[in-house]
């Protein structure tokens, strides 16, 4: 294996994925789209599983526009409207994938809802929303994909979620969010444990820094000097997908994985900076989100109440 066009860094060890099929949730923009493009450049067919079917002012890209873009790279793409709260949608996505391609090789559970608020400020309908999308939705998609993967004795489950935390301070202002996101991590670890030795791996993957995306813009998570490009995560996805079956059961941080498994140096990581001359703070690395230590906090969750959340946040100014 060698560097190829799908990876931004030439040091990332990747190989051909011709004929493979990936389902990527939340793939109309941001991290999910970056993963779709990277996999397609390696020859992988992609199922664009997301909610957006018509362009929105604050949410550019649709399942159809992304599918068209991927097919211009020479692969087949299947756009499927999926609300991760709907089991019917998830089942239909898997059914259409099997009908069209006859296989599923890669699952990237990327779709997610953000809610960084204290317990007392978390309405139960919001708790239900984030757990349905994050932990329940990713579990359901994993549940349906694993038996299909097992038929070909190959599968890669990658969940975009943080490492599990035992430090109680990591839950300050993030309890509901942690419950929902750690459920995603547990699904990846469960896939790793239950399919060990069967050609199927499960790993979770999380960024060390804020990633440039529509969410980081809409929720005003700092300036571009604080962000890395989404390609740091898509490079990790390529490395994991093309890696050995023995690489499983890990809770990964993106830059640590690239340094340890692909020998990138600190200087090599500069290619992922949004502002070339500024190294972004590793604000998400220690506890999985911003403001998890000390008295610093970042409150986010409802764009309509962004001004109130920004005023009540202190971590961005302390980074």
C-alpha positions in Angstrom: 0.0 0.0 0.0 1.1 3.5 -0.6 -0.1 7.1 -0.6 -2.8 7.8 -3.1 -5.2 10.6 -4.3 -7.8 9.9 -1.6 -5.6 10.9 1.2 -4.5 14.5 1.8 -1.2 13.4 3.5 1.0 11.3 1.3 2.2 9.4 4.3 -1.2 7.8 5.0 -1.0 4.1 3.9 -4.0 3.3 1.7 -4.8 0.9 -1.1 -7.5 0.4 -3.7 -11.1 0.0 -2.6 -12.4 -0.8 -6.0 -15.7 -2.7 -5.7 -16.1 -2.0 -2.0 -19.3 -0.3 -0.7 -19.6 2.3 2.1 -22.6 3.7 3.9 -21.8 7.1 5.4 -24.5 8.8 7.5 -24.6 12.6 7.5 -22.5 12.7 4.3 -23.9 15.8 2.5 -21.4 18.1 4.1 -18.4 18.5 6.5 -16.7 15.4 7.8 -19.2 12.9 6.2 -18.7 14.4 2.8 -14.9 14.5 3.2 -15.0 10.8 4.0 -17.3 10.1 1.0 -15.0 11.9 -1.4 -11.8 10.2 0.0 -13.3 6.7 -0.2 -14.6 7.4 -3.7 -11.1 8.5 -4.9 -9.9 5.1 -3.8 -12.6 3.4 -5.9 -15.2 2.8 -3.3 -18.9 3.0 -4.1 -20.7 5.2 -1.6 -24.2 5.4 -0.2 -25.0 9.0 0.7 -27.3 8.6 3.7 -28.6 11.9 5.0 -31.7 14.0 5.5 -31.1 16.9 3.2 -32.8 16.6 -0.2 -33.1 20.3 -1.0 -30.4 23.0 -0.5 -30.8 25.2 2.6 -29.2 28.6 3.2 -27.3 27.4 6.3 -26.9 23.8 5.1 -25.4 23.5 1.6 -25.3 20.2 -0.2 -27.9 17.5 -0.7 -27.8 13.7 -1.0 -28.3 14.2 -4.8 -25.6 16.8 -5.3 -23.0 14.8 -3.3 -23.9 11.6 -5.2 -23.4 13.4 -8.5 -20.1 14.7 -7.3 -18.9 11.2 -6.3 -20.0 9.7 -9.6 -17.9 12.2 -11.4 -14.9 10.5 -9.6 -15.8 7.3 -11.4 -17.7 5.3 -8.8 -21.3 4.5 -8.2 -23.2 6.5 -5.6 -26.6 5.9 -4.1 -28.4 8.8 -2.5 -30.8 7.7 0.2 -32.9 10.1 2.5 -32.3 8.9 6.0 -33.5 10.5 9.3 -31.5 8.7 11.9 -34.4 8.8 14.3 -36.5 6.6 11.9 -35.9 2.9 12.0 -37.9 2.6 8.8 -35.5 5.0 7.0 -32.4 3.1 8.3 -33.9 -0.3 7.2 -34.8 1.1 3.8 -31.2 2.5 3.4 -29.7 -0.9 4.1 -32.3 -2.6 1.8 -31.6 -0.3 -1.1 -27.8 -0.7 -0.6 -28.0 -4.5 -0.7 -30.4 -4.4 -3.7 -28.1 -2.1 -5.7 -24.7 -3.4 -4.7 -25.2 -6.8 -3.0 -22.8 -6.0 -0.3 -21.8 -3.6 2.5 -18.1 -3.3 3.4 -17.7 0.0 5.3 -20.0 1.8 7.7 -19.2 5.3 8.9 -21.6 6.5 11.6 -21.1 10.2 11.2 -24.5 11.8 11.6 -24.9 13.4 15.0 -26.7 16.0 16.9 -24.9 18.5 19.2 -26.1 19.5 22.6 -23.6 21.0 25.1 -25.7 22.0 28.1 -26.1 21.3 31.8 -28.5 18.6 33.0 -31.0 21.2 34.4 -30.9 23.0 31.0 -31.7 19.8 29.0 -35.4 19.3 28.2 -36.3 15.7 27.9 -37.4 16.1 24.3 -33.9 17.3 23.5 -32.4 14.4 25.4 -34.6 12.0 23.4 -33.6 13.7 20.1 -29.8 13.5 20.6 -29.9 9.9 21.9 -32.2 8.8 19.1 -29.9 10.3 16.5 -26.5 9.5 18.0 -26.6 6.3 20.0 -29.8 4.7 18.9 -29.5 5.6 15.2 -25.9 4.4 14.9 -26.7 1.2 16.8 -29.5 0.4 14.5 -27.4 1.0 11.4 -24.6 -1.1 12.8 -27.1 -3.8 13.8 -28.4 -4.1 10.2 -25.0 -3.8 8.4 -23.0 -6.3 10.4 -24.8 -9.5 9.1 -24.3 -8.2 5.5 -20.6 -7.6 6.2 -20.3 -11.1 7.7 -21.4 -12.8 4.5 -18.2 -11.5 2.8 -16.0 -11.8 5.8 -15.0 -8.2 5.6 -16.3 -5.1 7.4 -15.2 -1.8 8.8 -17.4 0.0 11.4 -16.1 3.5 12.2 -18.1 5.6 14.6 -17.3 9.3 14.9 -17.4 9.5 18.7 -15.1 10.3 21.6 -13.2 7.9 23.9 -15.1 6.8 27.0 -14.4 8.9 30.1 -14.2 8.0 33.7 -13.2 11.4 35.1 -16.5 12.9 36.5 -15.4 16.4 35.5 -15.7 15.4 31.8 -19.5 15.4 32.3 -19.8 19.0 33.5 -22.2 20.6 31.0 -22.1 17.6 28.7 -24.0 14.8 30.5 -26.7 14.3 27.9 -24.3 14.7 25.0 -21.9 12.2 26.5 -24.6 9.6 27.1 -25.5 9.9 23.4 -22.0 9.9 22.0 -20.5 7.3 24.3 -23.3 5.0 23.1 -21.8 5.3 19.6 -18.4 4.4 20.9 -19.8 1.4 22.7 -21.5 0.2 19.4 -18.1 0.3 17.7 -16.4 -1.6 20.5 -19.3 -4.1 20.5 -18.8 -4.8 16.8 -15.1 -5.3 17.5 -15.7 -7.8 20.3 -18.5 -9.7 18.6 -16.9 -10.1 15.2 -13.2 -10.4 16.3 -11.4 -12.9 14.0 -14.1 -12.7 11.3 -12.7 -10.0 9.1 -14.8 -7.2 10.7 -13.3 -4.4 12.8 -14.9 -1.7 15.0 -13.2 1.5 16.0 -14.3 4.9 17.2 -12.6 8.1 15.9 -12.6 11.6 17.3 -10.8 14.8 16.4 -8.3 16.5 18.6 -9.3 19.9 17.4 -12.5 21.6 16.2 -13.0 20.6 12.6 -14.0 23.0 9.8 -17.6 22.2 9.1 -21.0 23.8 8.8 -21.6 23.0 12.5 -18.4 24.8 13.6 -19.5 27.8 11.5 -23.2 27.8 12.5 -22.3 27.3 16.2 -19.4 29.8 16.1 -16.9 27.4 17.5 -14.0 29.8 17.3 -12.2 31.1 14.2 -10.5 29.2 11.4 -7.2 29.4 13.2 -8.7 27.1 15.8 -9.8 24.5 13.2 -8.3 21.6 11.2 -9.7 20.5 7.8 -12.1 17.6 7.7 -9.6 15.7 5.7 -7.7 14.8 8.8 -10.6 12.5 9.7 -11.1 11.2 6.2 -7.4 10.3 6.1 -7.9 8.4 9.3 -10.9 6.6 7.8 -8.9 5.5 4.8 -6.1 4.3 7.0 -8.5 2.2 9.2 -10.4 0.8 6.2 -7.2 -0.2 4.5 -5.6 -1.5 7.7 -5.4 -5.0 8.9 -8.2 -7.0 10.5 -6.2 -7.0 13.7 -6.6 -3.2 14.1 -9.9 -3.2 16.0 -11.4 -2.2 19.3 -9.7 1.2 19.5 -11.0 4.5 20.7 -8.9 6.8 18.5 -8.0 10.5 18.4 -7.2 11.5 14.9 -3.7 13.1 15.2 -2.5 10.5 17.6 -3.6 7.7 15.3 -1.9 9.3 12.3 1.3 9.8 14.3 1.4 6.3 15.8 0.1 4.2 12.9 1.3 6.2 9.8 4.4 7.9 11.2 3.2 11.5 10.6 5.4 14.0 12.5 4.1 17.2 14.1 5.3 19.0 11.0 3.4 16.6 8.8 0.2 17.4 10.6 0.5 21.0 9.4 -1.2 20.1 6.1 -4.5 19.8 8.0 -4.4 23.3 9.4 -7.1 25.7 8.1 -4.8 28.6 8.7 -1.4 27.4 7.5 0.8 29.3 10.0 -1.3 28.6 13.1 -1.4 25.3 15.0 -5.0 24.8 16.3 -5.4 24.0 20.0 -6.2 20.4 20.8 -9.4 21.5 22.5 -11.3 18.2 22.1 -8.5 15.8 22.8 -8.5 15.4 26.6 -12.2 14.9 27.3 -13.9 14.7 24.0 -15.2 18.3 23.8 -14.4 21.8 24.6 -14.5 23.2 28.1 -14.4 19.9 29.9 -11.7 20.9 32.3 -11.5 23.5 35.1 -14.1 26.3 35.0 -14.1 26.7 31.3 -17.3 25.9 29.5 -18.8 26.0 26.1 -22.6 25.9 25.8 -24.1 25.1 22.4 -27.2 23.2 21.2 -29.8 25.5 19.6 -28.7 27.8 16.9 -31.7 30.0 17.6 -30.3 30.6 21.1 -26.7 31.0 20.0 -26.2 34.5 21.3 -27.2 33.4 24.8 -24.9 30.4 24.6 -22.0 32.4 23.4 -22.4 34.9 26.2 -22.5 32.0 28.7 -19.4 30.3 27.4 -15.9 30.9 28.7 -13.7 28.1 27.2 -13.2 29.7 23.8 -11.5 32.7 25.4 -9.4 30.5 27.6 -7.9 28.3 24.8 
